[in-house]
Amino acid sequence: MPLKLYQRAGSPNWYLRGTLRGISVRESCQTDDRKIAGEIKAKREWEILQSSVYGVKTGGTFLAGVAAYLENGGEARFLQPLIDHFGSTPLTKIDQAAIDKAAKTIYPGLAPATLDRQIYTPLAAVMNKAAEHGLCSPIKIKRPKPPKGRVRWITHAEAFNLIEACAPHLKPLVAFLFYTGARCGEALWLDWRNIDLQRGQVQFLDTKNGRDRGVPLHPDLVGILANLPHREGCVFRKQGRKVRRFLPAKSNSGKPIEIVEYGLGEPYAPLDEDDPRDTSAGSRIKKGFTAAVGRAKITDFHPHDCRHTWATWHYQENRDLNLLKELGGWSSLEMVLRYAHVNVAHAAPSINNMPSIAPKAAPGPAKKVVAVKPAKRKRGTA
C-alpha cells in the first residue's frame, strides 16, 4: 500500500506513515508545505520500491522517471494514481496502449478533458523528463480528442431573473460571475485583499493558466460588493446560520414584526488535492445554482456558462477580441474567436446589401394613354 501524509496535532509539519514492501515508515517530511511533502512522499516510495525489488538503485522504471520529474520542479498533483498503477514498470513498456489502458482503469467513464488533464498531461511530463535524463527514448503520446467547445449564454433579462432567483448568499456571487467573467474558482476563493472598491478593480492571482490579471468592476457590481457585511478573508461565503429577531414596533395587526437574517457563512472548501476527481470549483455551488436556474425557468445553464455569457455580452458591445482575451485571461485568440463566431448581428447590413436572389419582374408593354375629349354641349343647355 502507498504511504500516507498526515499532520499531527500541534505541529504544522507533514508526516509520512504506512508500510510499503514490508518496510514500516514513520517519519517527518520537515515541511508544512503540502506540495513539497507530496514530492517527498513520492520520492520515498520510489526509493523503497527500488531497494526492495532490485536491491540497488536502478534507472529505467516509471518511478525513476517520477523522481527525475519531481527533482526538477515537476507538479506532484495527479501523480499518485499513476504511481499506484505503473509503479516499477519499465519505461520501455509504457506505450500508447498502456497509457490508454491506464486511463480507462484509473478513471473509468470520465470525460476526455479530465483524462487529458489527470492522466495524459502528467504522464507525458514524466516521460519527457525521463527521456531528457536518458532513462528511456522519447515517446509521442496521442491525447484523447476533446469535445467541441461549448458556448452557452443568456440575455441580460434572463441573467437578471437568475440573480433574483438565487438564495441571498448566492446573489452577489452570481452577479460577480456575470460581470467579471471570472472562473468559478477565481471567484469562490477570491480574497478581499484583491478587491479595490474605490478604484473599481479586482485582481485575479494564480489563475488557471498561471497569469495574473486585473478586471475593472461594473458600477452596479461595486454597489453589490460594498453591501456585503464583511471585509476580510474570502469575499463569497456559504449560507450562514439563519437568525430571527423581532422589532420593538408592531404591525398594524398588533403582531411583532419579525426579521429573518443570515449570519456570516463559512468559506467554500478548496479543491482536495488528494482526490483526483475533485477538480470542479463549480460543484461547490451546483445545488443552489441549479435550483435558481429552475426557478428562473432557464434550461441547460451551468455556473461556468456565466463566463461564456460575460464574454458574449462584452463582444457584442465592444467588438474587440484582443481586449476580451486580456480581460478574460485566455491564452490565445483561437479560444476567444468562438464568441465572435456566435455573434453575427453586426454583419446583417453586409448581407442585406447583396443582390436579391429572386429575379426582378420583366417590364410589360407600355400602356397607350388615350386622351378623353369632353363631350360637346348642346345649344340651349347650361
Rosetta blueprint (number, residue, H / E / L):
1 M L
2 P L
3 L L
4 K E
5 L E
6 Y E
7 Q E
8 R L
9 A L
10 G L
11 S L
12 P L
13 N L
14 W E
15 Y E
16 L E
17 R E
18 G E
19 T E
20 L E
21 R L
22 G L
23 I E
24 S E
25 V E
26 R E
27 E E
28 S E
29 C L
30 Q L
31 T L
32 D L
33 D L
34 R H
35 K H
36 I H
37 A H
38 G H
39 E H
40 I H
41 K H
42 A H
43 K H
44 R H
45 E H
46 W H
47 E H
48 I H
49 L H
50 Q H
51 S H
52 S H
53 V H
54 Y L
55 G L
56 V L
57 K L
58 T L
59 G L
60 G L
61 T E
62 F H
63 L H
64 A H
65 G H
66 V H
67 A H
68 A H
69 Y H
70 L H
71 E H
72 N L
73 G L
74 G L
75 E L
76 A L
77 R L
78 F L
79 L H
80 Q H
81 P H
82 L H
83 I H
84 D H
85 H H
86 F H
87 G L
88 S L
89 T L
90 P E
91 L H
92 T H
93 K H
94 I L
95 D L
96 Q H
97 A H
98 A H
99 I H
100 D H
101 K H
102 A H
103 A H
104 K H
105 T H
106 I H
107 Y L
108 P L
109 G L
110 L L
111 A L
112 P H
113 A H
114 T H
115 L H
116 D H
117 R H
118 Q H
119 I H
120 Y H
121 T H
122 P H
123 L H
124 A H
125 A H
126 V H
127 M H
128 N H
129 K H
130 A H
131 A H
132 E H
133 H L
134 G L
135 L L
136 C L
137 S L
138 P L
139 I L
140 K L
141 I L
142 K L
143 R L
144 P L
145 K L
146 P L
147 P L
148 K L
149 G L
150 R L
151 V L
152 R L
153 W L
154 I L
155 T L
156 H H
157 A H
158 E H
159 A H
160 F H
161 N H
162 L H
163 I H
164 E H
165 A H
166 C L
167 A L
168 P L
169 H L
170 L L
171 K H
172 P H
173 L H
174 V H
175 A H
176 F H
177 L H
178 F H
179 Y H
180 T H
181 G L
182 A L
183 R L
184 C H
185 G H
186 E H
187 A H
188 L H
189 W L
190 L L
191 D E
192 W H
193 R H
194 N H
195 I E
196 D E
197 L L
198 Q L
199 R L
200 G L
201 Q E
202 V E
203 Q E
204 F E
205 L L
206 D L
207 T L
208 K L
209 N L
210 G L
211 R L
212 D L
213 R E
214 G E
215 V E
216 P E
217 L L
218 H L
219 P H
220 D H
221 L H
222 V H
223 G H
224 I H
225 L H
226 A H
227 N L
228 L L
229 P L
230 H L
231 R L
232 E L
233 G L
234 C E
235 V L
236 F L
237 R E
238 K L
239 Q L
240 G L
241 R L
242 K E
243 V E
244 R E
245 R E
246 F E
247 L E
248 P E
249 A E
250 K E
251 S L
252 N L
253 S L
254 G L
255 K L
256 P E
257 I E
258 E E
259 I E
260 V E
261 E E
262 Y E
263 G L
264 L L
265 G L
266 E L
267 P E
268 Y L
269 A L
270 P L
271 L L
272 D L
273 E L
274 D L
275 D L
276 P L
277 R L
278 D L
279 T L
280 S L
281 A H
282 G H
283 S H
284 R H
285 I L
286 K H
287 K H
288 G H
289 F H
290 T H
291 A H
292 A H
293 V H
294 G H
295 R H
296 A L
297 K L
298 I L
299 T L
300 D L
301 F L
302 H L
303 P L
304 H L
305 D H
306 C H
307 R H
308 H H
309 T H
310 W H
311 A H
312 T H
313 W H
314 H H
315 Y H
316 Q H
317 E H
318 N H
319 R L
320 D L
321 L H
322 N H
323 L H
324 L H
325 K H
326 E H
327 L H
328 G H
329 G L
330 W L
331 S L
332 S L
333 L H
334 E H
335 M H
336 V H
337 L H
338 R H
339 Y H
340 A H
341 H H
342 V L
343 N L
344 V L
345 A H
346 H H
347 A H
348 A H
349 P H
350 S H
351 I H
352 N H
353 N L
354 M L
355 P L
356 S L
357 I L
358 A L
359 P L
360 K L
361 A L
362 A L
363 P L
364 G L
365 P L
366 A L
367 K L
368 K L
369 V L
370 V L
371 A L
372 V L
373 K L
374 P L
375 A L
376 K L
377 R L
378 K L
379 R L
380 G L
381 T L
382 A L
